[in-house]
C-alpha cells in the first residue's frame, strides 16, 4: 500500500510539472511591471528644414492639429536653429489649443512639415496620416486665447558661421510613455499643439526640426 501511495504521488507531481511546462504563457497573468509583449503603435514622423520663422513675439511657428477619426499622441517635437548675425537664446513654449489657428502664410517645400512628401510612415503598410502639420512664414490668427501651457525650453541659436553647434530642444514624451505616463494627446480635428516663441526674434534665423506622433 505504501508503494502504491508513493507511486500515485509521484505521478501527480510529474503531471503537474508537465502541465506547467506545456501550459507556460497560456492563460497566465504576468507580474506587475513585467513586459510580456510589444504591440507597436502606428507611427509617423515629419521633418522640416530651413524654416524662416516669424520674428514677432507670441507667434505659433509650428503646429500639429488633431484628427476627426484618430487620437493623436505626440511622442516628440525637436527643434534647432541658427541666426544670421548674432546669437540668441529664445524661450519656446509648447501650447495646446482647443481651437485651431486660421490664416497666416504656410511655409513651402521642405520648410513645412505638413507637405505630404515630408510625412513618413514608420511602417510603409500604415494608412495615410490624418493629423495636419504646418509651419508659418507669416503669423496665423490665434483663435484660442487661453491655451494650456504644456512645456517650455530655451532654444540656443548660434551664428550660422560659428563653429559652435546648434543645441536642439526636445519636447520628448516617448520617455513618459516608457514610464507609464500619458503623452501629449490631441482629440478631435480642432485641437492642436503649437511651438510658440515667447519673445521676439532679434535677427533672421533658420529652424530645422522633426515631429513624431502616433495615431490610435
DOMI-7756 format. One record per atom (N, C-alpha, C): residue in one letter; x, z, y; residue number from 1; atom name. Coordinates in steps of 0.02 Angstrom, whole numbers. Example, Ala and Ser with C-alpha at 12.3 -4.5 7.8 and 13.67 -1.06 7.14 Angstrom:
! DOMI-7756
BAGU  aa      xx      zz      yy    i  at
BAGU   A     660     390    -284    1   N
BAGU   A     615     390    -225    1  CA
BAGU   A     660     390    -165    1   C
BAGU   S     642     354    -112    2   N
BAGU   S     684     357     -53    2  CA
BAGU   S     645     394       2    2   C
END
This chain:
! DOMI-7756
BAGU  aa      xx      zz      yy    i  at
BAGU   X      42       0     -61    1   N
BAGU   X       0       0       0    1  CA
BAGU   X      43       0      63    1   C
BAGU   X      96      38      60    2   N
BAGU   X     141      41     118    2  CA
BAGU   X     173     -26     132    2   C
BAGU   X     191     -62      77    3   N
BAGU   X     222    -128      86    3  CA
BAGU   X     172    -177     116    3   C
BAGU   X     109    -173      93    4   N
BAGU   X      57    -217     120    4  CA
BAGU   X      47    -204     195    4   C
BAGU   X      48    -140     215    5   N
BAGU   X      38    -122     285    5  CA
BAGU   X      94    -149     328    5   C
BAGU   X     156    -140     303    6   N
BAGU   X     214    -165     341    6  CA
BAGU   X     211    -241     347    6   C
BAGU   X     191    -275     292    7   N
BAGU   X     187    -347     294    7  CA
BAGU   X     134    -370     343    7   C
BAGU   X      78    -335     345    8   N
BAGU   X      24    -352     392    8  CA
BAGU   X      47    -344     465    8   C
BAGU   X      81    -288     478    9   N
BAGU   X     105    -276     547    9  CA
BAGU   X     157    -328     567    9   C
BAGU   X     199    -348     520   10   N
BAGU   X     248    -400     535   10  CA
BAGU   X     215    -466     552   10   C
BAGU   X     163    -482     514   11   N
BAGU   X     127    -545     527   11  CA
BAGU   X      94    -544     595   11   C
BAGU   X      65    -487     614   12   N
BAGU   X      34    -481     679   12  CA
BAGU   X      85    -490     734   12   C
BAGU   X     144    -459     727   13   N
BAGU   X     197    -465     778   13  CA
BAGU   X     221    -536     784   13   C
BAGU   X     229    -571     728   14   N
BAGU   X     251    -641     728   14  CA
BAGU   X     199    -685     762   14   C
BAGU   X     136    -673     747   15   N
BAGU   X      82    -713     779   15  CA
BAGU   X      81    -703     854   15   C
BAGU   X      92    -641     876   16   N
BAGU   X      93    -627     948   16  CA
BAGU   X     151    -663     982   16   C
BAGU   X     209    -663     948   17   N
BAGU   X     268    -696     976   17  CA
BAGU   X     257    -770     982   17   C
BAGU   X     231    -802     929   18   N
BAGU   X     218    -874     931   18  CA
BAGU   X     165    -892     982   18   C
BAGU   X     115    -849     988   19   N
BAGU   X      62    -862    1037   19  CA
BAGU   X      91    -861    1107   19   C
BAGU   X     135    -814    1122   20   N
BAGU   X     166    -811    1188   20  CA
BAGU   X     211    -870    1201   20   C
BAGU   X     246    -893    1149   21   N
BAGU   X     292    -949    1158   21  CA
BAGU   X     254   -1014    1172   21   C
BAGU   X     202   -1027    1131   22   N
BAGU   X     165   -1090    1138   22  CA
BAGU   X     118   -1088    1197   22   C
BAGU   X      96   -1029    1217   23   N
BAGU   X      48   -1025    1271   23  CA
BAGU   X      78   -1011    1339   23   C
BAGU   X     145   -1011    1342   24   N
BAGU   X     178    -994    1405   24  CA
BAGU   X     160   -1043    1460   24   C
BAGU   X     140   -1016    1518   25   N
BAGU   X     122   -1058    1575   25  CA
BAGU   X      51   -1082    1575   25   C
BAGU   X      12   -1066    1523   26   N
BAGU   X     -58   -1087    1519   26  CA
BAGU   X    -103   -1027    1532   26   C
BAGU   X    -147   -1034    1580   27   N
BAGU   X    -194    -979    1597   27  CA
BAGU   X    -156    -915    1614   27   C
BAGU   X    -102    -922    1650   28   N
BAGU   X     -64    -863    1671   28  CA
BAGU   X     -64    -858    1746   28   C
BAGU   X     -56    -799    1772   29   N
BAGU   X     -53    -786    1843   29  CA
BAGU   X      17    -763    1860   29   C
BAGU   X      51    -799    1907   30   N
BAGU   X     120    -782    1924   30  CA
BAGU   X     122    -718    1964   30   C
BAGU   X     181    -689    1967   31   N
BAGU   X     192    -629    2007   31  CA
BAGU   X     186    -647    2081   31   C
BAGU   X     165    -601    2123   32   N
BAGU   X     162    -614    2195   32  CA
BAGU   X     231    -634    2222   32   C
BAGU   X     232    -688    2263   33   N
BAGU   X     294    -712    2292   33  CA
BAGU   X     333    -760    2248   33   C
BAGU   X     308    -774    2186   34   N
BAGU   X     342    -818    2140   34  CA
BAGU   X     311    -887    2144   34   C
BAGU   X     351    -939    2161   35   N
BAGU   X     326   -1007    2165   35  CA
BAGU   X     329   -1039    2096   35   C
BAGU   X     273   -1063    2071   36   N
BAGU   X     270   -1094    2005   36  CA
BAGU   X     256   -1168    2008   36   C
BAGU   X     241   -1194    2068   37   N
BAGU   X     228   -1266    2075   37  CA
BAGU   X     235   -1286    2148   37   C
BAGU   X     248   -1351    2158   38   N
BAGU   X     257   -1377    2226   38  CA
BAGU   X     213   -1438    2235   38   C
BAGU   X     167   -1434    2282   39   N
BAGU   X     122   -1489    2297   39  CA
BAGU   X     139   -1514    2367   39   C
BAGU   X     174   -1569    2374   40   N
BAGU   X     193   -1594    2440   40  CA
BAGU   X     134   -1615    2482   40   C
BAGU   X     137   -1603    2546   41   N
BAGU   X      85   -1624    2593   41  CA
BAGU   X      97   -1696    2615   41   C
BAGU   X      44   -1730    2635   42   N
BAGU   X      51   -1797    2663   42  CA
BAGU   X      84   -1789    2732   42   C
BAGU   X     144   -1817    2739   43   N
BAGU   X     187   -1802    2796   43  CA
BAGU   X     206   -1866    2833   43   C
BAGU   X     209   -1859    2900   44   N
BAGU   X     227   -1914    2943   44  CA
BAGU   X     279   -1890    2994   44   C
BAGU   X     318   -1937    3020   45   N
BAGU   X     364   -1921    3075   45  CA
BAGU   X     367   -1981    3122   45   C
BAGU   X     383   -1967    3184   46   N
BAGU   X     391   -2020    3233   46  CA
BAGU   X     445   -2000    3283   46   C
BAGU   X     490   -2047    3296   47   N
BAGU   X     545   -2035    3343   47  CA
BAGU   X     535   -2074    3407   47   C
BAGU   X     567   -2052    3460   48   N
BAGU   X     567   -2090    3522   48  CA
BAGU   X     637   -2085    3553   48   C
BAGU   X     655   -2138    3589   49   N
BAGU   X     723   -2144    3616   49  CA
BAGU   X     721   -2171    3687   49   C
BAGU   X     760   -2141    3731   50   N
BAGU   X     767   -2168    3799   50  CA
BAGU   X     706   -2159    3842   50   C
BAGU   X     666   -2107    3829   51   N
BAGU   X     608   -2094    3872   51  CA
BAGU   X     633   -2069    3940   51   C
BAGU   X     611   -2102    3994   52   N
BAGU   X     625   -2078    4061   52  CA
BAGU   X     566   -2035    4083   52   C
BAGU   X     572   -1969    4080   53   N
BAGU   X     515   -1926    4092   53  CA
BAGU   X     495   -1924    4165   53   C
BAGU   X     433   -1904    4177   54   N
BAGU   X     408   -1894    4244   54  CA
BAGU   X     444   -1834    4275   54   C
BAGU   X     466   -1839    4337   55   N
BAGU   X     506   -1785    4368   55  CA
BAGU   X     463   -1728    4395   55   C
BAGU   X     398   -1740    4404   56   N
BAGU   X     354   -1689    4434   56  CA
BAGU   X     346   -1629    4387   56   C
BAGU   X     349   -1569    4415   57   N
BAGU   X     340   -1508    4376   57  CA
BAGU   X     270   -1505    4347   57   C
BAGU   X     264   -1475    4287   58   N
BAGU   X     199   -1465    4257   58  CA
BAGU   X     169   -1528    4227   58   C
BAGU   X     210   -1575    4206   59   N
BAGU   X     186   -1638    4177   59  CA
BAGU   X     186   -1635    4101   59   C
BAGU   X     132   -1656    4070   60   N
BAGU   X     132   -1665    3998   60  CA
BAGU   X     173   -1728    3983   60   C
BAGU   X     232   -1719    3955   61   N
BAGU   X     277   -1775    3944   61  CA
BAGU   X     267   -1811    3878   61   C
BAGU   X     257   -1771    3825   62   N
BAGU   X     248   -1798    3758   62  CA
BAGU   X     191   -1759    3725   62   C
BAGU   X     144   -1794    3694   63   N
BAGU   X      85   -1761    3664   63  CA
BAGU   X      70   -1789    3595   63   C
BAGU   X      42   -1746    3553   64   N
BAGU   X      12   -1768    3490   64  CA
BAGU   X     -59   -1742    3490   64   C
BAGU   X    -106   -1787    3476   65   N
BAGU   X    -177   -1772    3478   65  CA
BAGU   X    -206   -1772    3408   65   C
BAGU   X    -255   -1729    3396   66   N
BAGU   X    -284   -1720    3330   66  CA
BAGU   X    -325   -1779    3306   66   C
BAGU   X    -360   -1767    3251   67   N
BAGU   X    -395   -1820    3215   67  CA
BAGU   X    -468   -1799    3202   67   C
BAGU   X    -512   -1848    3199   68   N
BAGU   X    -582   -1834    3183   68  CA
BAGU   X    -592   -1823    3108   68   C
BAGU   X    -544   -1846    3068   69   N
BAGU   X    -553   -1844    2995   69  CA
BAGU   X    -504   -1799    2958   69   C
BAGU   X    -449   -1780    2991   70   N
BAGU   X    -398   -1739    2958   70  CA
BAGU   X    -379   -1680    3001   70   C
BAGU   X    -353   -1628    2969   71   N
BAGU   X    -324   -1572    3005   71  CA
BAGU   X    -250   -1585    3014   71   C
BAGU   X    -227   -1584    3076   72   N
BAGU   X    -157   -1600    3091   72  CA
BAGU   X    -118   -1535    3097   72   C
BAGU   X     -64   -1530    3059   73   N
BAGU   X     -22   -1470    3061   73  CA
BAGU   X      48   -1491    3082   73   C
BAGU   X      69   -1467    3140   74   N
BAGU   X     134   -1487    3168   74  CA
BAGU   X     189   -1446    3135   74   C
BAGU   X     238   -1482    3107   75   N
BAGU   X     294   -1449    3074   75  CA
BAGU   X     353   -1440    3120   75   C
BAGU   X     365   -1490    3163   76   N
BAGU   X     424   -1486    3207   76  CA
BAGU   X     417   -1534    3265   76   C
BAGU   X     439   -1512    3324   77   N
BAGU   X     448   -1556    3382   77  CA
BAGU   X     517   -1542    3409   77   C
BAGU   X     560   -1593    3406   78   N
BAGU   X     629   -1585    3428   78  CA
BAGU   X     643   -1634    3485   78   C
BAGU   X     675   -1609    3538   79   N
BAGU   X     691   -1650    3597   79  CA
BAGU   X     761   -1634    3621   79   C
BAGU   X     797   -1686    3642   80   N
BAGU   X     860   -1677    3676   80  CA
BAGU   X     867   -1731    3729   80   C
BAGU   X     910   -1718    3779   81   N
BAGU   X     914   -1766    3833   81  CA
BAGU   X     978   -1761    3873   81   C
BAGU   X     988   -1810    3916   82   N
BAGU   X    1045   -1812    3962   82  CA
BAGU   X    1021   -1830    4031   82   C
BAGU   X    1063   -1817    4081   83   N
BAGU   X    1047   -1834    4150   83  CA
BAGU   X    1098   -1885    4177   83   C
BAGU   X    1080   -1915    4234   84   N
BAGU   X    1123   -1967    4262   84  CA
BAGU   X    1179   -1940    4305   84   C
BAGU   X    1165   -1887    4345   85   N
BAGU   X    1213   -1866    4395   85  CA
BAGU   X    1231   -1792    4395   85   C
BAGU   X    1189   -1750    4370   86   N
BAGU   X    1203   -1677    4372   86  CA
BAGU   X    1168   -1643    4314   86   C
BAGU   X    1202   -1594    4285   87   N
BAGU   X    1172   -1557    4229   87  CA
BAGU   X    1110   -1519    4253   87   C
BAGU   X    1064   -1507    4208   88   N
BAGU   X    1006   -1467    4223   88  CA
BAGU   X     980   -1433    4161   88   C
BAGU   X     961   -1370    4169   89   N
BAGU   X     928   -1332    4116   89  CA
BAGU   X     854   -1328    4133   89   C
BAGU   X     813   -1357    4091   90   N
BAGU   X     741   -1363    4105   90  CA
BAGU   X     701   -1321    4056   90   C
BAGU   X     661   -1273    4081   91   N
BAGU   X     616   -1238    4036   91  CA
BAGU   X     559   -1283    4015   91   C
BAGU   X     550   -1292    3950   92   N
BAGU   X     496   -1332    3923   92  CA
BAGU   X     444   -1286    3890   92   C
BAGU   X     382   -1303    3899   93   N
BAGU   X     326   -1267    3869   93  CA
BAGU   X     292   -1310    3817   93   C
BAGU   X     272   -1279    3762   94   N
BAGU   X     230   -1314    3713   94  CA
BAGU   X     159   -1286    3722   94   C
BAGU   X     114   -1330    3744   95   N
BAGU   X      46   -1310    3760   95  CA
BAGU   X      -3   -1340    3710   95   C
BAGU   X     -55   -1301    3694   96   N
BAGU   X    -110   -1328    3654   96  CA
BAGU   X    -171   -1332    3698   96   C
BAGU   X    -199   -1392    3703   97   N
BAGU   X    -258   -1404    3745   97  CA
BAGU   X    -317   -1421    3701   97   C
BAGU   X    -376   -1397    3720   98   N
BAGU   X    -436   -1411    3682   98  CA
BAGU   X    -469   -1476    3704   98   C
BAGU   X    -449   -1501    3762   99   N
BAGU   X    -473   -1566    3786   99  CA
BAGU   X    -412   -1608    3802   99   C
BAGU   X    -410   -1668    3775  100   N
BAGU   X    -352   -1711    3782  100  CA
BAGU   X    -344   -1738    3853  100   C
BAGU   X    -282   -1752    3872  101   N
BAGU   X    -267   -1784    3936  101  CA
BAGU   X    -296   -1855    3937  101   C
BAGU   X    -305   -1881    3997  102   N
BAGU   X    -326   -1950    4005  102  CA
BAGU   X    -283   -1983    4058  102   C
BAGU   X    -285   -2050    4061  103   N
BAGU   X    -248   -2086    4112  103  CA
BAGU   X    -173   -2083    4101  103   C
BAGU   X    -136   -2090    4156  104   N
BAGU   X     -64   -2092    4152  104  CA
BAGU   X     -39   -2160    4127  104   C
BAGU   X      26   -2168    4126  105   N
BAGU   X      57   -2229    4102  105  CA
BAGU   X      99   -2213    4040  105   C
BAGU   X      80   -2243    3985  106   N
BAGU   X     117   -2231    3923  106  CA
BAGU   X     185   -2266    3924  106   C
BAGU   X     235   -2234    3896  107   N
BAGU   X     300   -2267    3888  107  CA
BAGU   X     293   -2325    3839  107   C
BAGU   X     341   -2369    3840  108   N
BAGU   X     336   -2429    3798  108  CA
BAGU   X     391   -2429    3745  108   C
BAGU   X     381   -2471    3697  109   N
BAGU   X     427   -2483    3641  109  CA
BAGU   X     453   -2418    3611  109   C
BAGU   X     518   -2412    3602  110   N
BAGU   X     545   -2355    3565  110  CA
BAGU   X     543   -2289    3603  110   C
BAGU   X     525   -2291    3668  111   N
BAGU   X     519   -2229    3706  111  CA
BAGU   X     452   -2195    3694  111   C
BAGU   X     408   -2226    3656  112   N
BAGU   X     341   -2199    3644  112  CA
BAGU   X     332   -2185    3570  112   C
BAGU   X     325   -2122    3550  113   N
BAGU   X     316   -2107    3478  113  CA
BAGU   X     249   -2131    3451  113   C
BAGU   X     203   -2151    3496  114   N
BAGU   X     138   -2173    3473  114  CA
BAGU   X     134   -2245    3452  114   C
BAGU   X     188   -2283    3465  115   N
BAGU   X     189   -2353    3442  115  CA
BAGU   X     187   -2353    3366  115   C
BAGU   X     143   -2395    3338  116   N
BAGU   X     132   -2395    3266  116  CA
BAGU   X     196   -2402    3226  116   C
BAGU   X     240   -2446    3249  117   N
BAGU   X     302   -2458    3211  117  CA
BAGU   X     350   -2399    3214  117   C
BAGU   X     336   -2351    3259  118   N
BAGU   X     379   -2292    3264  118  CA
BAGU   X     359   -2238    3213  118   C
BAGU   X     296   -2240    3189  119   N
BAGU   X     270   -2188    3145  119  CA
BAGU   X     290   -2202    3073  119   C
BAGU   X     324   -2155    3043  120   N
BAGU   X     349   -2163    2974  120  CA
BAGU   X     308   -2121    2926  120   C
BAGU   X     286   -2152    2872  121   N
BAGU   X     257   -2115    2816  121  CA
BAGU   X     315   -2090    2773  121   C
BAGU   X     316   -2025    2760  122   N
BAGU   X     369   -2000    2717  122  CA
BAGU   X     361   -2028    2646  122   C
BAGU   X     299   -2040    2625  123   N
BAGU   X     285   -2073    2562  123  CA
BAGU   X     251   -2140    2578  123   C
BAGU   X     282   -2196    2560  124   N
BAGU   X     252   -2261    2577  124  CA
BAGU   X     181   -2271    2551  124   C
BAGU   X     162   -2232    2500  125   N
BAGU   X      95   -2237    2472  125  CA
BAGU   X      42   -2200    2511  125   C
BAGU   X      62   -2162    2562  126   N
BAGU   X      14   -2124    2601  126  CA
BAGU   X     -28   -2170    2645  126   C
BAGU   X     -88   -2149    2664  127   N
BAGU   X    -129   -2190    2710  127  CA
BAGU   X     -99   -2188    2780  127   C
BAGU   X    -125   -2231    2824  128   N
BAGU   X    -102   -2232    2893  128  CA
BAGU   X    -117   -2165    2927  128   C
BAGU   X     -72   -2145    2971  129   N
BAGU   X     -82   -2082    3007  129  CA
BAGU   X    -144   -2085    3051  129   C
BAGU   X    -178   -2029    3058  130   N
BAGU   X    -238   -2026    3101  130  CA
BAGU   X    -225   -1988    3165  130   C
BAGU   X    -171   -1950    3170  131   N
BAGU   X    -152   -1918    3233  131  CA
BAGU   X    -130   -1971    3283  131   C
BAGU   X    -137   -1955    3347  132   N
BAGU   X    -117   -2001    3400  132  CA
BAGU   X     -60   -1970    3440  132   C
BAGU   X      -7   -2008    3452  133   N
BAGU   X      50   -1983    3489  133  CA
BAGU   X      60   -2026    3552  133   C
BAGU   X      89   -1995    3604  134   N
BAGU   X     102   -2032    3665  134  CA
BAGU   X     155   -1997    3706  134   C
BAGU   X     193   -2035    3744  135   N
BAGU   X     238   -2008    3795  135  CA
BAGU   X     224   -2046    3860  135   C
BAGU   X     242   -2017    3916  136   N
BAGU   X     221   -2044    3981  136  CA
BAGU   X     280   -2059    4027  136   C
BAGU   X     271   -2112    4066  137   N
BAGU   X     316   -2125    4122  137  CA
BAGU   X     281   -2115    4189  137   C
BAGU   X     216   -2106    4189  138   N
BAGU   X     177   -2083    4247  138  CA
BAGU   X     128   -2031    4222  138   C
BAGU   X     121   -1977    4259  139   N
BAGU   X      85   -1917    4235  139  CA
BAGU   X      12   -1931    4218  139   C
BAGU   X     -11   -1903    4162  140   N
BAGU   X     -82   -1909    4145  140  CA
BAGU   X    -123   -1858    4184  140   C
BAGU   X    -189   -1865    4180  141   N
BAGU   X    -234   -1815    4208  141  CA
BAGU   X    -246   -1760    4157  141   C
BAGU   X    -233   -1699    4177  142   N
BAGU   X    -243   -1641    4132  142  CA
BAGU   X    -316   -1619    4137  142   C
BAGU   X    -351   -1618    4081  143   N
BAGU   X    -422   -1601    4080  143  CA
BAGU   X    -436   -1530    4055  143   C
BAGU   X    -385   -1497    4030  144   N
BAGU   X    -391   -1428    4008  144  CA
BAGU   X    -344   -1386    4052  144   C
BAGU   X    -372   -1352    4100  145   N
BAGU   X    -331   -1314    4148  145  CA
BAGU   X    -313   -1244    4124  145   C
BAGU   X    -337   -1226    4065  146   N
BAGU   X    -321   -1159    4037  146  CA
BAGU   X    -296   -1167    3965  146   C
BAGU   X    -237   -1198    3956  147   N
BAGU   X    -212   -1210    3889  147  CA
BAGU   X    -186   -1146    3856  147   C
BAGU   X    -173   -1152    3792  148   N
BAGU   X    -138   -1098    3755  148  CA
BAGU   X     -63   -1112    3758  148   C
BAGU   X     -26   -1061    3780  149   N
BAGU   X      47   -1067    3783  149  CA
BAGU   X      75   -1048    3715  149   C
BAGU   X      95   -1098    3676  150   N
BAGU   X     115   -1086    3607  150  CA
BAGU   X     188   -1067    3602  150   C
BAGU   X     231   -1100    3641  151   N
BAGU   X     303   -1089    3632  151  CA
BAGU   X     339   -1111    3696  151   C
BAGU   X     403   -1093    3701  152   N
BAGU   X     443   -1115    3758  152  CA
BAGU   X     517   -1116    3737  152   C
BAGU   X     555   -1156    3773  153   N
BAGU   X     627   -1160    3760  153  CA
BAGU   X     661   -1191    3820  153   C
BAGU   X     726   -1182    3825  154   N
BAGU   X     766   -1212    3879  154  CA
BAGU   X     800   -1275    3853  154   C
BAGU   X     787   -1331    3886  155   N
BAGU   X     820   -1394    3870  155  CA
BAGU   X     881   -1401    3914  155   C
BAGU   X     941   -1397    3884  156   N
BAGU   X    1004   -1404    3921  156  CA
BAGU   X    1025   -1477    3919  156   C
BAGU   X    1026   -1509    3978  157   N
BAGU   X    1042   -1580    3982  157  CA
BAGU   X    1109   -1591    4017  157   C
BAGU   X    1160   -1614    3981  158   N
BAGU   X    1224   -1630    4013  158  CA
BAGU   X    1221   -1699    4046  158   C
BAGU   X    1271   -1714    4086  159   N
BAGU   X    1277   -1782    4115  159  CA
BAGU   X    1293   -1830    4058  159   C
BAGU   X    1264   -1889    4061  160   N
BAGU   X    1271   -1936    4005  160  CA
BAGU   X    1343   -1956    3993  160   C
BAGU   X    1384   -1956    4046  161   N
BAGU   X    1455   -1975    4038  161  CA
BAGU   X    1499   -1917    4018  161   C
BAGU   X    1470   -1858    4011  162   N
BAGU   X    1509   -1798    3994  162  CA
BAGU   X    1527   -1797    3921  162   C
BAGU   X    1581   -1763    3905  163   N
BAGU   X    1599   -1753    3834  163  CA
BAGU   X    1557   -1698    3802  163   C
BAGU   X    1520   -1662    3844  164   N
BAGU   X    1478   -1608    3818  164  CA
BAGU   X    1418   -1638    3781  164   C
BAGU   X    1404   -1612    3723  165   N
BAGU   X    1349   -1638    3683  165  CA
BAGU   X    1282   -1609    3707  165   C
BAGU   X    1231   -1650    3703  166   N
BAGU   X    1163   -1626    3719  166  CA
BAGU   X    1142   -1573    3668  166   C
BAGU   X    1105   -1523    3692  167   N
BAGU   X    1083   -1468    3649  167  CA
BAGU   X    1008   -1476    3635  167   C
BAGU   X     990   -1495    3574  168   N
BAGU   X     919   -1506    3559  168  CA
BAGU   X     880   -1440    3560  168   C
BAGU   X     817   -1444    3579  169   N
BAGU   X     771   -1389    3567  169  CA
BAGU   X     728   -1408    3507  169   C
BAGU   X     707   -1359    3470  170   N
BAGU   X     670   -1373    3408  170  CA
BAGU   X     613   -1323    3402  170   C
BAGU   X     552   -1346    3415  171   N
BAGU   X     493   -1306    3401  171  CA
BAGU   X     478   -1316    3327  171   C
BAGU   X     507   -1274    3285  172   N
BAGU   X     506   -1285    3213  172  CA
BAGU   X     457   -1237    3180  172   C
BAGU   X     402   -1263    3155  173   N
BAGU   X     352   -1222    3122  173  CA
BAGU   X     354   -1230    3046  173   C
BAGU   X     396   -1276    3022  174   N
BAGU   X     405   -1281    2949  174  CA
BAGU   X     435   -1217    2922  174   C
BAGU   X     478   -1185    2961  175   N
BAGU   X     507   -1121    2940  175  CA
BAGU   X     453   -1068    2934  175   C
BAGU   X     403   -1071    2978  176   N
BAGU   X     347   -1024    2974  176  CA
BAGU   X     310   -1032    2908  176   C
BAGU   X     300   -1095    2888  177   N
BAGU   X     264   -1108    2825  177  CA
BAGU   X     301   -1078    2766  177   C
BAGU   X     368   -1083    2768  178   N
BAGU   X     408   -1053    2714  178  CA
BAGU   X     396    -978    2708  178   C
BAGU   X     380    -947    2764  179   N
BAGU   X     367    -875    2765  179  CA
BAGU   X     293    -858    2765  179   C
BAGU   X     253    -908    2744  180   N
BAGU   X     180    -900    2737  180  CA
BAGU   X     146    -886    2803  180   C
BAGU   X     174    -913    2858  181   N
BAGU   X     142    -909    2923  181  CA
BAGU   X     109    -976    2938  181   C
BAGU   X      59    -976    2980  182   N
BAGU   X      23   -1037    2995  182  CA
BAGU   X      61   -1079    3046  182   C
BAGU   X      64   -1145    3035  183   N
BAGU   X      95   -1189    3086  183  CA
BAGU   X      45   -1203    3142  183   C
BAGU   X      69   -1235    3194  184   N
BAGU   X      25   -1256    3249  184  CA
BAGU   X     -23   -1308    3222  184   C
BAGU   X     -88   -1295    3228  185   N
BAGU   X    -139   -1337    3197  185  CA
BAGU   X    -186   -1367    3249  185   C
BAGU   X    -201   -1431    3240  186   N
BAGU   X    -248   -1466    3284  186  CA
BAGU   X    -309   -1485    3243  186   C
BAGU   X    -367   -1461    3265  187   N
BAGU   X    -430   -1475    3231  187  CA
BAGU   X    -475   -1516    3277  187   C
BAGU   X    -492   -1577    3255  188   N
BAGU   X    -534   -1620    3296  188  CA
BAGU   X    -494   -1667    3339  188   C
BAGU   X    -528   -1721    3359  189   N
BAGU   X    -494   -1776    3395  189  CA
BAGU   X    -480   -1760    3468  189   C
BAGU   X    -507   -1706    3495  190   N
BAGU   X    -497   -1690    3566  190  CA
BAGU   X    -439   -1642    3577  190   C
BAGU   X    -418   -1606    3525  191   N
BAGU   X    -366   -1555    3532  191  CA
BAGU   X    -297   -1588    3530  191   C
BAGU   X    -253   -1564    3573  192   N
BAGU   X    -185   -1592    3573  192  CA
BAGU   X    -134   -1539    3589  192   C
BAGU   X     -72   -1555    3570  193   N
BAGU   X     -14   -1514    3587  193  CA
BAGU   X      33   -1556    3629  193   C
BAGU   X      57   -1528    3685  194   N
BAGU   X      98   -1565    3732  194  CA
BAGU   X     161   -1527    3751  194   C
BAGU   X     215   -1563    3759  195   N
BAGU   X     277   -1535    3787  195  CA
BAGU   X     274   -1546    3862  195   C
BAGU   X     280   -1491    3900  196   N
BAGU   X     270   -1492    3972  196  CA
BAGU   X     331   -1461    4007  196   C
BAGU   X     356   -1495    4060  197   N
BAGU   X     413   -1466    4096  197  CA
BAGU   X     387   -1417    4149  197   C
BAGU   X     411   -1356    4145  198   N
BAGU   X     386   -1303    4189  198  CA
BAGU   X     412   -1310    4260  198   C
BAGU   X     468   -1345    4269  199   N
BAGU   X     497   -1356    4335  199  CA
BAGU   X     510   -1430    4344  199   C
BAGU   X     522   -1450    4406  200   N
BAGU   X     536   -1521    4420  200  CA
BAGU   X     604   -1541    4392  200   C
BAGU   X     609   -1603    4372  201   N
BAGU   X     673   -1631    4352  201  CA
BAGU   X     709   -1655    4415  201   C
BAGU   X     771   -1633    4424  202   N
BAGU   X     805   -1644    4488  202  CA
BAGU   X     838   -1712    4493  202   C
BAGU   X     849   -1745    4437  203   N
BAGU   X     876   -1813    4441  203  CA
BAGU   X     855   -1851    4378  203   C
BAGU   X     867   -1916    4379  204   N
BAGU   X     845   -1959    4324  204  CA
BAGU   X     875   -1934    4258  204   C
BAGU   X     834   -1935    4207  205   N
BAGU   X     857   -1913    4141  205  CA
BAGU   X     827   -1957    4087  205   C
BAGU   X     853   -1950    4028  206   N
BAGU   X     828   -1987    3970  206  CA
BAGU   X     820   -1939    3912  206   C
BAGU   X     763   -1942    3880  207   N
BAGU   X     748   -1897    3824  207  CA
BAGU   X     742   -1936    3759  207   C
BAGU   X     763   -1903    3706  208   N
BAGU   X     753   -1927    3637  208  CA
BAGU   X     718   -1870    3599  208   C
BAGU   X     686   -1888    3544  209   N
BAGU   X     654   -1835    3506  209  CA
BAGU   X     621   -1860    3442  209   C
BAGU   X     594   -1813    3405  210   N
BAGU   X     559   -1828    3343  210  CA
BAGU   X     504   -1777    3332  210   C
BAGU   X     447   -1800    3307  211   N
BAGU   X     391   -1756    3291  211  CA
BAGU   X     374   -1765    3217  211   C
BAGU   X     365   -1709    3183  212   N
BAGU   X     347   -1710    3112  212  CA
BAGU   X     282   -1672    3103  212   C
BAGU   X     235   -1701    3065  213   N
BAGU   X     171   -1667    3054  213  CA
BAGU   X     142   -1686    2987  213   C
BAGU   X      94   -1646    2964  214   N
BAGU   X      58   -1661    2902  214  CA
BAGU   X     -16   -1671    2919  214   C
BAGU   X     -50   -1707    2875  215   N
BAGU   X    -122   -1719    2882  215  CA
BAGU   X    -157   -1698    2818  215   C
BAGU   X    -206   -1654    2825  216   N
BAGU   X    -238   -1624    2765  216  CA
BAGU   X    -314   -1631    2771  216   C
END
